[in-house]
């Protein structure tokens, strides 16, 4: 008991010593601490004010401008979507004029897809790589679209790498089988039949109810013939 009591007393003395040192530090540096705290408050207030009085109005402007560009995009009028119609801005102007906003980030995705449809593959890759997202569907679509552009440029290895990123980004029935099919097609074109077969069989096993799964048997049969 006496040893336990001694330990407790020692711990108490250490705590009191630490508190005393802290009190002394605060007393000695009170002015500096106050300045630091004040600076933090000013910074936080400044950030909040910046967001409210600058970012949000910019975001609202960008949204109102981008509505028409999105409309053109949905109608496959990709040049108008990119460059605007003289009354409303296109995606490229929104990126330039509202670069700090979420809308400008999204415009990079639209610009990349627009360039892909227009056959301007280098530009498509450039804008798609600049687009940042953690959306469960858009993330794989972005990677897959870069893969499509790479493939059009004849860069099969890079396209295959992108398709792998696309089907690995998020496991779901909407995008995973699509990009596994595209990856398998590239593998077939590279005479890597065993690797292609593996992907086809994964689609058959994991995604039988999808459009890709419903027709997968003919691809499996074809690649098996090529392997003989």
C-alpha positions as CSV (number, residue, x, y, z in Angstrom):
1,X,0.0,0.0,0.0
2,X,2.8,2.4,0.9
3,X,4.5,1.8,-2.4
4,X,1.2,2.5,-4.3
5,X,0.7,5.6,-2.3
6,X,4.2,6.8,-3.1
7,X,3.6,6.3,-6.8
8,X,0.3,8.2,-6.6
9,X,2.0,11.1,-4.8
10,X,4.8,11.2,-7.3
11,X,2.3,11.3,-10.2
12,X,0.4,14.1,-8.4
13,X,3.6,16.1,-8.0
14,X,4.5,15.6,-11.7
15,X,1.0,16.8,-12.7
16,X,1.3,19.8,-10.4
17,X,4.8,20.6,-11.8
18,X,3.5,20.4,-15.4
19,X,0.5,22.7,-14.5
20,X,2.9,25.2,-12.9
21,X,5.1,25.2,-16.0
22,X,2.1,25.7,-18.2
23,X,0.9,28.6,-16.1
24,X,4.3,30.2,-16.2
25,X,4.5,29.8,-19.9
26,X,1.1,31.4,-20.4
27,X,2.0,34.2,-18.0
28,X,5.3,34.8,-19.9
29,X,3.9,34.6,-23.4
30,X,0.4,35.8,-22.8
31,X,0.7,38.7,-25.3
32,X,2.1,36.4,-28.0
33,X,-0.7,33.8,-27.4
34,X,-3.3,36.5,-27.6
35,X,-1.9,37.7,-30.9
36,X,-1.8,34.2,-32.4
37,X,-5.4,33.5,-31.3
38,X,-6.5,36.9,-32.7
39,X,-4.7,36.1,-36.0
40,X,-6.5,32.7,-36.2
41,X,-9.9,34.4,-35.6
42,X,-9.1,37.0,-38.3
43,X,-8.1,34.3,-40.8
44,X,-11.2,32.2,-40.1
45,X,-13.5,35.2,-40.4
46,X,-11.7,36.2,-43.6
47,X,-12.2,32.8,-45.2
48,X,-15.9,32.8,-44.2
49,X,-16.3,36.3,-45.6
50,X,-14.4,35.4,-48.8
51,X,-16.6,32.4,-49.4
52,X,-19.8,34.3,-48.7
53,X,-19.2,37.5,-50.6
54,X,-16.9,36.4,-53.4
55,X,-17.0,32.6,-54.0
56,X,-20.7,32.1,-53.7
57,X,-21.7,35.0,-56.0
58,X,-19.1,33.7,-58.5
59,X,-20.6,30.2,-58.2
60,X,-24.1,31.5,-58.8
61,X,-22.9,33.4,-61.9
62,X,-21.2,30.4,-63.3
63,X,-24.2,28.2,-62.8
64,X,-26.5,30.6,-64.6
65,X,-24.0,30.8,-67.5
66,X,-23.3,27.1,-67.6
67,X,-27.0,26.1,-68.0
68,X,-27.0,26.9,-71.7
69,X,-23.6,25.2,-72.3
70,X,-25.0,22.1,-70.7
71,X,-28.1,22.3,-72.9
72,X,-25.9,22.5,-76.0
73,X,-23.8,19.6,-74.7
74,X,-27.0,17.4,-74.2
75,X,-28.0,18.2,-77.8
76,X,-24.5,17.2,-79.1
77,X,-23.7,20.8,-80.2
78,X,-20.2,20.5,-78.8
79,X,-18.7,23.5,-80.5
80,X,-21.4,25.8,-79.0
81,X,-21.0,24.0,-75.7
82,X,-17.3,24.7,-75.7
83,X,-17.3,28.3,-77.1
84,X,-20.7,29.7,-76.3
85,X,-23.3,31.3,-78.6
86,X,-22.5,35.0,-78.1
87,X,-25.1,35.4,-75.4
88,X,-24.1,32.6,-73.0
89,X,-20.6,31.5,-72.2
90,X,-19.2,28.1,-73.2
91,X,-17.3,25.7,-71.0
92,X,-14.0,27.2,-72.0
93,X,-14.9,30.7,-70.9
94,X,-16.4,29.4,-67.7
95,X,-13.2,27.6,-66.9
96,X,-11.2,30.9,-67.5
97,X,-13.6,33.3,-65.8
98,X,-14.7,31.2,-62.9
99,X,-11.7,29.0,-62.3
100,X,-12.0,29.0,-58.5
101,X,-15.6,27.6,-58.5
102,X,-17.0,24.1,-58.5
103,X,-18.8,24.9,-61.7
104,X,-15.5,25.6,-63.5
105,X,-14.2,22.2,-62.3
106,X,-17.2,20.5,-63.7
107,X,-16.8,22.5,-66.9
108,X,-13.5,20.8,-67.4
109,X,-15.2,17.4,-67.5
110,X,-17.7,18.7,-70.1
111,X,-15.0,20.3,-72.1
112,X,-13.0,17.0,-72.1
113,X,-16.0,15.0,-73.3
114,X,-16.8,17.6,-75.9
115,X,-13.3,17.5,-77.4
116,X,-13.5,13.7,-77.3
117,X,-16.6,13.8,-79.5
118,X,-15.0,16.4,-81.8
119,X,-12.0,14.1,-82.4
120,X,-9.6,16.5,-80.6
121,X,-8.1,13.8,-78.4
122,X,-5.1,15.6,-76.9
123,X,-7.4,18.5,-75.8
124,X,-9.8,15.9,-74.4
125,X,-7.1,14.3,-72.3
126,X,-5.8,17.6,-71.1
127,X,-9.2,18.8,-69.7
128,X,-10.2,15.4,-68.4
129,X,-7.0,15.2,-66.4
130,X,-7.6,18.6,-64.9
131,X,-11.1,17.6,-63.7
132,X,-11.1,16.5,-60.1
133,X,-13.9,14.3,-58.6
134,X,-14.6,11.7,-56.1
135,X,-18.1,11.0,-57.4
136,X,-18.6,7.2,-57.6
137,X,-19.8,7.3,-61.2
138,X,-18.0,10.3,-62.7
139,X,-14.6,9.1,-61.4
140,X,-14.6,5.9,-63.5
141,X,-16.2,7.7,-66.5
142,X,-13.4,10.3,-66.4
143,X,-10.7,7.6,-66.5
144,X,-12.5,5.6,-69.1
145,X,-12.9,8.7,-71.4
146,X,-9.2,9.4,-71.1
147,X,-8.7,5.7,-72.2
148,X,-11.0,6.3,-75.2
149,X,-8.9,9.3,-76.3
150,X,-5.7,7.3,-75.8
151,X,-7.0,4.5,-77.9
152,X,-8.0,6.9,-80.7
153,X,-4.4,8.2,-80.6
154,X,-3.1,4.6,-81.0
155,X,-1.7,4.4,-77.5
156,X,-3.0,1.0,-76.6
157,X,-0.9,0.5,-73.4
158,X,-2.0,3.9,-72.0
159,X,-5.6,3.2,-73.0
160,X,-5.5,-0.2,-71.3
161,X,-4.0,1.4,-68.1
162,X,-6.9,3.9,-68.1
163,X,-9.5,1.3,-68.6
164,X,-8.1,-0.6,-65.6
165,X,-8.3,2.5,-63.5
166,X,-11.9,3.0,-64.7
167,X,-13.1,-0.4,-63.8
168,X,-11.1,-0.5,-60.5
169,X,-12.2,3.0,-59.3
170,X,-15.7,1.9,-58.2
171,X,-17.3,-1.5,-58.4
172,X,-20.8,-1.0,-59.8
173,X,-23.0,-2.5,-62.5
174,X,-23.1,0.8,-64.5
175,X,-19.4,1.3,-65.3
176,X,-17.4,-1.7,-64.2
177,X,-18.6,-4.1,-66.9
178,X,-18.3,-1.4,-69.6
179,X,-14.7,-0.7,-68.9
180,X,-13.8,-4.4,-68.4
181,X,-15.2,-5.0,-71.9
182,X,-13.1,-2.2,-73.3
183,X,-10.0,-3.4,-71.6
184,X,-10.6,-7.0,-72.8
185,X,-11.1,-5.7,-76.4
186,X,-7.7,-3.9,-76.2
187,X,-6.1,-7.0,-74.8
188,X,-7.5,-9.1,-77.7
189,X,-6.1,-6.6,-80.2
190,X,-2.7,-7.1,-78.5
191,X,-3.0,-10.9,-78.8
192,X,-3.2,-11.2,-75.0
193,X,-6.1,-13.7,-75.2
194,X,-5.8,-15.3,-71.7
195,X,-6.0,-11.8,-70.0
196,X,-9.0,-10.9,-72.2
197,X,-10.7,-14.2,-71.3
198,X,-10.2,-13.5,-67.6
199,X,-12.0,-10.2,-67.9
200,X,-14.8,-11.7,-70.0
201,X,-15.4,-14.5,-67.5
202,X,-15.4,-11.9,-64.6
203,X,-18.2,-10.0,-66.4
204,X,-20.1,-13.3,-66.9
205,X,-19.7,-14.2,-63.2
206,X,-20.2,-10.8,-61.5
207,X,-22.5,-8.9,-63.9
208,X,-24.8,-11.3,-65.7
209,X,-27.8,-9.0,-65.6
210,X,-26.1,-6.1,-67.4
211,X,-26.1,-5.4,-71.1
212,X,-22.5,-6.6,-71.3
213,X,-23.2,-9.7,-69.3
214,X,-26.2,-10.7,-71.5
215,X,-23.9,-11.0,-74.6
216,X,-20.7,-12.1,-73.0
217,X,-20.8,-15.7,-74.1
218,X,-20.1,-14.9,-77.7
219,X,-17.0,-12.9,-76.6
220,X,-15.8,-15.8,-74.4
221,X,-16.3,-18.3,-77.3
222,X,-14.5,-16.0,-79.7
223,X,-11.4,-15.5,-77.6
224,X,-11.3,-19.3,-76.8
225,X,-11.1,-20.0,-80.6
226,X,-8.3,-17.5,-80.9
227,X,-6.4,-19.3,-78.1
228,X,-6.5,-22.6,-79.9
